[in-house]
Amino acid sequence: MGVDVDDFWTFIELSRHTGPTQRERETFLGERLGRFSRRHLLDFVQHLSATREPANT
C-alpha cells in the first residue's frame, strides 16, 4: 500500500509542528522523504501535484 491522501495530509501537518520557519519544514520533509521508497515518494509527489495544480491556474 502506498501513500494515500490522508497520509499525505498527516505528513504535511506533522511538518507544521517541526518549527515556525519554512526552512525547518523543508528540512523535516527532506529528511523524511529521503527515507521513503520510490513508490511512496511518487505517491507523495502525485498528491502534492494534485493539491498545487489548482493554485497554479
C-alpha positions as CSV (number, residue, x, y, z in Angstrom):
1,M,0.0,0.0,0.0
2,G,1.3,3.5,-0.9
3,V,0.7,6.9,0.5
4,D,-3.0,7.8,0.3
5,V,-4.4,11.4,0.5
6,D,-5.0,11.1,4.3
7,D,-1.4,10.0,4.8
8,F,-0.2,12.9,2.7
9,W,-2.1,15.5,4.8
10,T,-1.0,13.9,8.0
11,F,2.6,14.2,6.8
12,I,2.1,17.8,5.9
13,E,0.5,18.5,9.2
14,L,3.5,16.9,11.0
15,S,5.8,19.2,9.2
16,R,4.0,22.2,10.6
17,H,4.9,21.2,14.1
18,T,8.7,21.0,13.4
19,G,9.2,24.7,13.7
20,P,7.9,28.1,12.7
21,T,10.1,28.6,9.6
22,Q,9.8,27.3,6.1
23,R,13.4,26.1,6.3
24,E,12.6,23.9,9.3
25,R,9.6,22.4,7.5
26,E,11.7,21.8,4.4
27,T,14.4,20.1,6.4
28,F,11.9,17.9,8.1
29,L,10.2,17.0,4.8
30,G,13.6,16.4,3.1
31,E,14.8,14.0,5.8
32,R,11.5,12.1,6.0
33,L,11.0,11.9,2.2
34,G,14.6,10.6,1.9
35,R,13.5,7.5,3.8
36,F,10.5,6.8,1.5
37,S,10.6,4.0,-1.0
38,R,10.5,5.2,-4.6
39,R,6.8,4.1,-4.8
40,H,5.8,6.0,-1.7
41,L,7.8,9.1,-2.8
42,L,5.9,9.0,-6.2
43,D,2.6,8.7,-4.4
44,F,3.5,11.7,-2.2
45,V,4.5,13.8,-5.3
46,Q,1.3,12.9,-7.0
47,H,-0.8,14.1,-4.1
48,L,1.4,17.3,-3.9
49,S,0.9,18.0,-7.6
50,A,-2.9,17.4,-7.3
51,T,-3.0,19.9,-4.5
52,R,-0.9,22.5,-6.1
53,E,-2.2,22.4,-9.6
54,P,-5.5,24.3,-8.9
55,A,-3.5,27.0,-7.2
56,N,-1.2,27.4,-10.2
57,T,-4.1,28.1,-12.6
